Amino acid sequence: MVSCSIAGMETQTRRGLFWDVLAGRVAPPPAAETLGWELLHVDPDQGTIEVAFQATDRFTNPVGVVQGGFLAAMLDDTLGPALVATLPEGQFAPTLDLHVQFLRPARPGRLVGRGRVVRRGRQVCFMAGELLAPDGEPVAVATATAHLQSAGS
């Protein structure tokens, strides 16, 4: 695991899929590996996260920019973990809706996702975030809705 900043706690003291992956107790999801997902910072108390992705040339469309579906996947893999990092063991939160707005072309390379939990209800949660190019300017923004569930429900 690449060094990262985890506000308020160590990965060894938390349980749940997000924390188990960070602690190396389980393998990362294949989609996260494909996207080159890397945790930079997480603050579960604030419901915020910062992650990086490595957009390879294999992610490009015919004009040489990162295809929008990959950008949407990166945003989903930013917003979801912002929420999941706040959940107790045994809970998960599948995305119900993801709305992405593409602001400008993204070139292959390192992209940084910043996400936050906007509001967390008993069953439904709202998240928002952005995906930044190496120059720090956003290439896409997104909002998402997720449904809190317990394992086995």
C-alpha positions, 0 to 999 in steps of 0.5 A: 500500500502506498502511504496515505493520510488517515485522519483519526485512526489506523487501518488495523483498528477498523473493520469492513471491506474498505478498511480490510483492503487498506490493511491488506486483509483482502485483495482490492476490487479488480475495478479499482486495480484497473483504474489504478486506485490509490488512497491519498487521504480519508477522514471518516469523521468528516466523510471526505476522501482524496484518491488518485487514479492512473488513466492509461492510454488504454482508457482513451477514445479515438481522439486520444482523451480519456473516455467518459465511462472511465471518468464516471467509473473513477468518480464512482470509485471516489464517492462510494469509498467516501461513504463506505469509509464511514460505515460500520462492519457489515454495512455497505452502500450500493450506488443508486444514481450517479450523475456526471458532468464532463467539464473538459477533456482529460488526458492520460495520466494521474487524475485525483478524485475528491469526494464527500458525503453531503448528507447521510440519512438512515437509508439513503446517502448523498455524495458529491465530488470532482475529478482533477487533472494534473493542473488541479483543474476539474475535468468532471464533477459528480453527485451520487445517491447510495442506499445503506444496507446490512450484509444479508439484507 
